[in-house]
């Protein structure tokens, strides 16, 4: 039995025999059939364990001898947060009768399922509904035990189902989902709300600046634009908060989103609890829709801001090599008297063009999907290529690049992308050492296998990374204390490592910084 279910029932009746009957019906005593079973086994042989029927709910029953004590029990239950799911009330009682009792109960608890139990009544059904609300049942005495069990089971089930739906609805307004995700959730919840009020078709509509209602989301027949428009175009103007139920439809006018329209075939009026649920759903749905629109607007603004920041940094970085190219071309044009300088100018032009190409490549690598083509290679080959390339770059020329012994270490990787990863780390370390003015700057790179995992390790002897950048080390377009670069180097490193199914860890301090890249040695690792 689910302990979270509310199975609390209150019986208010002045007749002790009626209260005893409820107790016998809803709280049946367990009976010991062991003696009968032993006798049966002796006569007919053992037939194994027999399954005895169990009730759907383990009811918890309270009793009150009159209306006044019943109202007091409800007041205490509500104040302590353990309300009754169902209340059985005798219509005729001395002092405060059943209808007066329920009216007072409704002031404290509008959600409990009420069932009047009486042989006769001084009130018509219309008067009972008008004074006690539509969510009441009516059963006559004498009654069969099975009838009471069915009524109690149905009432408890309805109460718990409605409360669960209420919790789901209140969660909706706190969600930070995209509009498409929210619409999917609203669609599912709208189905439950429609079922709750006995309908197969329902919609949420919003009112535009022209005061016309337009469907936001619909189910059943009202998912069809034409059908929805037919009904929405004929909605009367009524004050907000009123419930208007016609022969074919019922709707609830609400502020910005105007209306939830529920078209159902049930002829019964909606009870107070169901009216409350529909209003709650509409209020929370409207809030959730507003939140989703606001979130999408914030996301758009953030994306625009990030794009603008990225474009600004890229434009700034491209301006330098492109400016160099233009200046060098002018020098070539003016070098008639010094032809021996032309090859040097051309080499500088080539270097500037390569720098510009690298910036563009960084942007492309970061923005497009990263696909890796793995092959098994010697780690030392990758390291040797990285060291050779570093020797040709000006930044690394000022730093000693050491390749540690990595012979015999194999790695499963995309050769060119892993070379790019290690080159970026070496370049970043060299720039950090140069900017910090380290007396004898050294960057070492090596590979080793530990526990069937290949590790590439890049270390330097610098002052360590500043505290303020450690948490944002792999965030794109973030730089700290650098004279150049677009802030994509380490972001690309992280993306390529992730694409390999690997991890990267950083250990930094006064003795230097170490990047440790761990790559699985097999595809399934």
Secondary structure in CASP SS format (residue, H / E / C, confidence):
PFRMAT SS
TARGET T0000
AUTHOR 0000-0000-0000
METHOD secondary structure of the structure
MODEL  1
X C 1.00
X C 1.00
X C 1.00
X C 1.00
X C 1.00
X C 1.00
X C 1.00
X E 1.00
X E 1.00
X E 1.00
X E 1.00
X E 1.00
X C 1.00
X C 1.00
X C 1.00
X H 1.00
X H 1.00
X H 1.00
X H 1.00
X H 1.00
X H 1.00
X H 1.00
X H 1.00
X H 1.00
X H 1.00
X H 1.00
X C 1.00
X C 1.00
X C 1.00
X C 1.00
X C 1.00
X C 1.00
X C 1.00
X H 1.00
X H 1.00
X H 1.00
X H 1.00
X H 1.00
X H 1.00
X H 1.00
X H 1.00
X H 1.00
X H 1.00
X H 1.00
X C 1.00
X C 1.00
X C 1.00
X C 1.00
X C 1.00
X C 1.00
X C 1.00
X C 1.00
X C 1.00
X C 1.00
X C 1.00
X C 1.00
X C 1.00
X C 1.00
X C 1.00
X E 1.00
X E 1.00
X E 1.00
X E 1.00
X E 1.00
X C 1.00
X C 1.00
X H 1.00
X H 1.00
X H 1.00
X H 1.00
X H 1.00
X H 1.00
X H 1.00
X H 1.00
X H 1.00
X H 1.00
X H 1.00
X H 1.00
X H 1.00
X C 1.00
X C 1.00
X C 1.00
X C 1.00
X C 1.00
X C 1.00
X E 1.00
X E 1.00
X E 1.00
X E 1.00
X E 1.00
X C 1.00
X C 1.00
X C 1.00
X C 1.00
X C 1.00
X C 1.00
X C 1.00
X H 1.00
X H 1.00
X H 1.00
X H 1.00
X H 1.00
X H 1.00
X H 1.00
X H 1.00
X H 1.00
X H 1.00
X H 1.00
X C 1.00
X C 1.00
X C 1.00
X C 1.00
X E 1.00
X E 1.00
X E 1.00
X E 1.00
X E 1.00
X E 1.00
X C 1.00
X C 1.00
X C 1.00
X C 1.00
X C 1.00
X C 1.00
X H 1.00
X H 1.00
X H 1.00
X H 1.00
X H 1.00
X H 1.00
X H 1.00
X H 1.00
X C 1.00
X C 1.00
X C 1.00
X E 1.00
X E 1.00
X E 1.00
X E 1.00
X E 1.00
X C 1.00
X C 1.00
X C 1.00
X C 1.00
X H 1.00
X H 1.00
X H 1.00
X H 1.00
X H 1.00
X H 1.00
X H 1.00
X H 1.00
X H 1.00
X H 1.00
X H 1.00
X H 1.00
X H 1.00
X H 1.00
X H 1.00
X H 1.00
X H 1.00
X H 1.00
X H 1.00
X H 1.00
X H 1.00
X H 1.00
X H 1.00
X H 1.00
X H 1.00
X H 1.00
X H 1.00
X H 1.00
X C 1.00
X C 1.00
X C 1.00
X C 1.00
X C 1.00
X C 1.00
X H 1.00
X H 1.00
X H 1.00
X H 1.00
X H 1.00
X H 1.00
X H 1.00
X H 1.00
X H 1.00
X H 1.00
X H 1.00
X H 1.00
X H 1.00
X H 1.00
X H 1.00
X H 1.00
X H 1.00
X H 1.00
X C 1.00
X C 1.00
X E 1.00
X E 1.00
X E 1.00
X E 1.00
X E 1.00
X E 1.00
X E 1.00
X E 1.00
X E 1.00
X C 1.00
X C 1.00
X C 1.00
X C 1.00
X C 1.00
X E 1.00
X E 1.00
X E 1.00
X E 1.00
X E 1.00
X E 1.00
X E 1.00
X H 1.00
X H 1.00
X H 1.00
X H 1.00
X C 1.00
X H 1.00
X H 1.00
X H 1.00
X H 1.00
X H 1.00
X H 1.00
X H 1.00
X H 1.00
X C 1.00
X C 1.00
X C 1.00
X C 1.00
X C 1.00
X C 1.00
X C 1.00
X C 1.00
X C 1.00
X C 1.00
X E 1.00
X E 1.00
X E 1.00
X C 1.00
X C 1.00
X C 1.00
X C 1.00
X E 1.00
X E 1.00
X E 1.00
X E 1.00
X E 1.00
X C 1.00
X C 1.00
X C 1.00
X E 1.00
X E 1.00
X E 1.00
X E 1.00
X E 1.00
X E 1.00
X E 1.00
X C 1.00
X C 1.00
X C 1.00
X C 1.00
X C 1.00
X C 1.00
X C 1.00
X H 1.00
X H 1.00
X H 1.00
X H 1.00
X H 1.00
X H 1.00
X H 1.00
X H 1.00
X H 1.00
X H 1.00
X H 1.00
X H 1.00
X H 1.00
X H 1.00
X H 1.00
X H 1.00
X H 1.00
X H 1.00
X H 1.00
X H 1.00
X H 1.00
X H 1.00
X H 1.00
X H 1.00
X H 1.00
X H 1.00
X H 1.00
X H 1.00
X H 1.00
X H 1.00
X H 1.00
X H 1.00
X H 1.00
X H 1.00
X H 1.00
X H 1.00
X H 1.00
X H 1.00
X H 1.00
X H 1.00
X H 1.00
X H 1.00
X H 1.00
X H 1.00
X H 1.00
X H 1.00
X H 1.00
X H 1.00
X H 1.00
X H 1.00
X H 1.00
X H 1.00
X H 1.00
X H 1.00
X H 1.00
X H 1.00
X H 1.00
X H 1.00
X H 1.00
X H 1.00
X H 1.00
X H 1.00
X C 1.00
X C 1.00
X C 1.00
X C 1.00
X C 1.00
X H 1.00
X H 1.00
X H 1.00
X H 1.00
X H 1.00
X H 1.00
X H 1.00
X H 1.00
X H 1.00
X H 1.00
X H 1.00
X H 1.00
X H 1.00
X H 1.00
X H 1.00
X H 1.00
X H 1.00
X H 1.00
X H 1.00
X H 1.00
X H 1.00
X H 1.00
X H 1.00
X H 1.00
X H 1.00
X H 1.00
X H 1.00
X H 1.00
X H 1.00
X C 1.00
X C 1.00
X C 1.00
X C 1.00
X C 1.00
X C 1.00
X C 1.00
X E 1.00
X E 1.00
X E 1.00
X E 1.00
X H 1.00
X H 1.00
X H 1.00
X H 1.00
X H 1.00
X H 1.00
X H 1.00
X H 1.00
X H 1.00
X H 1.00
X H 1.00
X H 1.00
X H 1.00
X C 1.00
X C 1.00
X H 1.00
X H 1.00
X H 1.00
X H 1.00
X C 1.00
X C 1.00
X E 1.00
X E 1.00
X E 1.00
X E 1.00
X C 1.00
X C 1.00
X C 1.00
X C 1.00
X C 1.00
X C 1.00
X E 1.00
X E 1.00
X E 1.00
X E 1.00
X C 1.00
X H 1.00
X H 1.00
X H 1.00
X H 1.00
X H 1.00
X H 1.00
X H 1.00
X H 1.00
X H 1.00
X H 1.00
X H 1.00
X H 1.00
X H 1.00
X H 1.00
X H 1.00
X H 1.00
X H 1.00
X H 1.00
X H 1.00
X H 1.00
X H 1.00
X H 1.00
X C 1.00
X C 1.00
X C 1.00
X C 1.00
X C 1.00
X E 1.00
X E 1.00
X E 1.00
X E 1.00
X E 1.00
X E 1.00
X E 1.00
X E 1.00
X E 1.00
X C 1.00
X C 1.00
X E 1.00
X E 1.00
X E 1.00
X E 1.00
X E 1.00
X E 1.00
X E 1.00
X E 1.00
X C 1.00
X C 1.00
X C 1.00
X C 1.00
X C 1.00
X C 1.00
X H 1.00
X H 1.00
X H 1.00
X H 1.00
X C 1.00
X C 1.00
X C 1.00
X C 1.00
X C 1.00
X C 1.00
X C 1.00
X C 1.00
X C 1.00
X C 1.00
X C 1.00
X C 1.00
X C 1.00
X C 1.00
X C 1.00
X C 1.00
X C 1.00
X C 1.00
X H 1.00
X H 1.00
X H 1.00
X H 1.00
X H 1.00
X H 1.00
X H 1.00
X H 1.00
X H 1.00
X H 1.00
X H 1.00
X C 1.00
X C 1.00
X C 1.00
X E 1.00
X E 1.00
X E 1.00
X E 1.00
X E 1.00
X E 1.00
X E 1.00
X C 1.00
X C 1.00
X E 1.00
X E 1.00
X E 1.00
X E 1.00
X E 1.00
X E 1.00
X E 1.00
X E 1.00
X E 1.00
X C 1.00
X C 1.00
X C 1.00
X C 1.00
X C 1.00
END
